[in-house]
Amino acid sequence: MLSFWEKQSYLDYDYAVIGAGITGLSTAISLMERSSQSKVVVIERSVIPTGASTKNAGFACFGSLTELLADVEAMGEEAMLSLVESRWQGLELLRARLGDRTIDLQVKGGYELISSHNVGCVGQLHHVNDLLSTYFNTPVFELKDELIHSFGFNISQVSHLIYNQFEGQLDTGRMMRTLQAKAQECGVEIILNTKVEHIENSRIQISQEHGHNLEIKADQVAICTNAFTKALMPQLELNPGRGLVLVTKPLTDLPFEGTFHMNQGYDYFRDYYGRIIYGGCRDIVFEEEATDQFGINQKILDQLQHRLKNIILGHDRFEIDHVWSGIMAFGEDKRPVVKRIDQHTVAGVRLGGMGVALGSLIGQQLAEMMLKPQ
Ligand SMILES: Cc1cc2nc3c(=O)[nH]c(=O)nc-3n(C[C@H](O)[C@H](O)[C@H](O)COP(=O)(O)OP(=O)(O)OC[C@H]3O[C@@H](n4cnc5c(N)ncnc54)[C@H](O)[C@@H]3O)c2cc1C
């Protein structure tokens, strides 16, 4: 039986956030920035946030040329531009909040490798630059074919290289640790290793491994559980998608630096202090990867190694140091779901493959909705 004190001091909050990924932590920080006396709690099912935010490749990006063209096709020009704006604003907020040096954010530029199947996109480069000129005062995309050879890419597989000077990369682990520390510094309580089982009318049922099943009360609740949201809110439209990432051991004289996209964004790689971080290839076994279970698909790992050897490096003198997976959430198009569910509940989920960019802004939007309940 709980004491009066326990109920009053431990289980009653103004605001509760479910999930301690980038979206959840950003929501909690935004709440404290706007209402510093509030009692805010973040509830996370694992000891370490366990979804996508600690598992990603650390690209600070807003879309390669072929991705943006695919977005125009799927949603129209206005929606594509609005998404780019949100990603850019989210990145600016993240950088202002945490500081580039703290999260090792380096703007080395990004490149897209264009294969012979995709050369048509090059003809649309100037049009996309014109569209983006609303937000960027210099052209975003430019051809840098002269670098294909010096970067060591296989010229029979790479027809063009498109450069984006605005793209950066960061240290995902440092970003998440700093975000967590920042939340705690602002006065946010973080309850780890505690799963939310059910939410109804501002009452949150939680369970812990050792049989503690309790109920927390909060005036407003934010659901930031991304790919795992169906268990709490089955009515929300989203599908999980698993992504695999590998990191090589340091290579001698890695000939390139920066972030790189291939195959309409399905493949992505970057340098990390002489190593290559490489992820993707989900599209080769799409159905198998539509899961919220972590795991390594050998077919994907084999394909990544094949492409590393045959397209990126042109040799097999590399060693894989580590491989891991993370779970994203996707919808019909790339727009996230940021909305009020009922009087007490809001949700910010379905961040797709660019949530590092979107997470801080979505957190801010959720906090504003929670501070002005209907
Ligand atoms: C392999 C991979 C590579 C990626 N690379 C990039 C990249 O380079 N750049 C980029 O911008 N984006 C990238 N992304 C996407 C980006 O990481 C995500 O969009 C973003 O992290 C989503 O953040 P989130 O906080 O919304 O969700 P998550 O990080 O998934 O956080 C959700 C949290 O909720 C918790 N949770 C779930 N259910 C419950 C429950 N019932 N009770 C309590 N807690 C719960 C989970 O444990 C988790 O910690 C990548 C993603 C993956 C998987």
The ligand as a Gaussian input file, in Angstrom:
#p B3LYP/6-31G(d) Opt

LIG

0 1
 C       19.816000       2.797000     -37.938000
 C       19.279000       4.185000     -37.896000
 C       20.016000       5.221000     -38.468000
 C       19.515000       6.524000     -38.429000
 N       20.292000       7.550000     -38.870000
 C       19.857000       8.818000     -38.749000
 C       20.686000       9.902000     -39.068000
 O       21.858000       9.712000     -39.416000
 N       20.191000      11.163000     -38.983000
 C       18.910000      11.392000     -38.582000
 O       18.473000      12.547000     -38.558000
 N       18.114000      10.387000     -38.175000
 C       18.557000       9.118000     -38.242000
 N       17.767000       8.095000     -37.844000
 C       16.416000       8.390000     -37.362000
 C       16.402000       8.961000     -35.948000
 O       17.323000       8.277000     -35.144000
 C       14.984000       8.846000     -35.355000
 O       14.052000       9.447000     -36.228000
 C       14.872000       9.538000     -34.004000
 O       15.902000       9.102000     -33.148000
 C       13.531000       9.228000     -33.356000
 O       13.576000       9.731000     -32.048000
 P       12.374000       9.494000     -31.031000
 O       12.791000      10.086000     -29.755000
 O       11.115000       9.985000     -31.645000
 O       12.232000       7.916000     -30.949000
 P       13.159000       6.837000     -30.222000
 O       14.562000       7.258000     -30.227000
 O       12.833000       5.527000     -30.819000
 O       12.683000       6.907000     -28.729000
 C       11.513000       6.272000     -28.272000
 C       11.786000       5.844000     -26.836000
 O       10.564000       5.387000     -26.264000
 C       10.880000       4.284000     -25.416000
 N        9.634000       3.532000     -25.234000
 C        8.953000       2.846000     -26.182000
 N        7.840000       2.303000     -25.658000
 C        7.820000       2.649000     -24.349000
 C        6.909000       2.401000     -23.269000
 N        5.791000       1.685000     -23.445000
 N        7.195000       2.904000     -22.041000
 C        8.313000       3.650000     -21.835000
 N        9.207000       3.915000     -22.820000
 C        8.952000       3.442000     -24.064000
 C       11.955000       3.545000     -26.163000
 O       12.705000       2.699000     -25.334000
 C       12.776000       4.696000     -26.749000
 O       13.858000       5.066000     -25.913000
 C       18.233000       6.784000     -37.851000
 C       17.520000       5.754000     -37.261000
 C       18.039000       4.456000     -37.270000
 C       17.264000       3.350000     -36.600000

